[in-house]
Amino acid sequence: MSDRQRKIAFVFPGQGSQYVGMGKDIYDDFSIGREIFEIADEKLGIKLSEICFSGPEETLKLTINTQPAIVTTSAAILSILTKEGIEPDYTAGHSLGEYTALIAAGALSVTDAIQLVRLRGSYMQEAVAPGEGTMAALVGLEKEKVEEICREAGGKGQVEPANYNSPSQIVIAGKVSAVQKAVELAKAAGAKMAVLLPVSGPFHSSMLKPASIKLKEALEKIEIKPTKIPVMANVNAKLETQPEMIRTNLIEQVSSAVLWQQSIENLISLGVTTFVEIGPGKVLSGLIKKVDKSVEMYNIENVSTLQTVLSILKEA
């Protein structure tokens, strides 16, 4: 496919895609990528690069570290693509990944984004006491059925859809007892899979409202520029370009569902033919293929995949 026919969306992963060793060869082989890690270390006052490269895993998995670690790794890879002249037509990020999408779109500086997500991680960690909230993945049930199950399980406490990931996968979040009840109901309703996730809180649920309030204060101090490239927002699956709307969306995003399936469907309807997942893991590649098998899908998480994708995208 030639670049004239291609319409490219850069997509960026969120929490859960991290692994020890991510970004190490990018740091070693590309000075521009190394600079991003050095900025993160300096601005956060911690050796974030060492946590990414060497762990230990328990330290990397702490939300307060995971969030800036993923954004830094993704931004380092992005900086190389930008230098090579590969520009997307649109960007989108899953949850935390929306911050890297905003870097790609020119709305947020790398420095501000990394500092913001460190705060976001700490606010999310503080919002709900450990052991009070959790999440579960439900596979093989219709959207309406999942919403009905959440209403039925609501007698045990708050539970609601948190990520509409693909036609076959919805993640729910809420109070532990209510999520457990919803998992039982989902199994009884014939779900192919209904499992609790190993997460530290009920992300993207109304239980995270306290984190939204704190994040609002932090976001009000940050400059957000009009985007050079439209960004597909998690909270409404609409393209956004204007600073005030972006700010509002980021505040709401912490305690609102991620409309990922709808975002991808909308990008495809705008003519996107090629998705490039930038950052650790291949979670989004799998989800996007479940939305539409016909799209071109690439992921870049290390030097090897970077070189492969660059050679494909640079073809005439």
Secondary structure, DSSP 8 states (H G I E B T S, - for coil): --TTT--EEEEE--TT---TTTTHHHHHH-HHHHHHHHHHHHHHTS-HHHHHHH--HHHHTSHHHHHHHHHHHHHHHHHHHHHTT---SEEEESTTHHHHHHHHTTSS-HHHHHHHHHHHHHHHHHHS-TTTEEEEEEES--HHHHHHHHHHHGGGS-EEEEEEEETTEEEEEEEHHHHHHHHHHHHHTT-SEEEE---SS-TTSGGGHHHHHHHHHHHHTS-----SS-EE-TTTS-EE--HHHHHHHHHHHTTS-B-HHHHHHHHHHTT--EEEEESSSSHHHHHHHHH-TTSEEEEE-SHHHHHHHHHHHT--
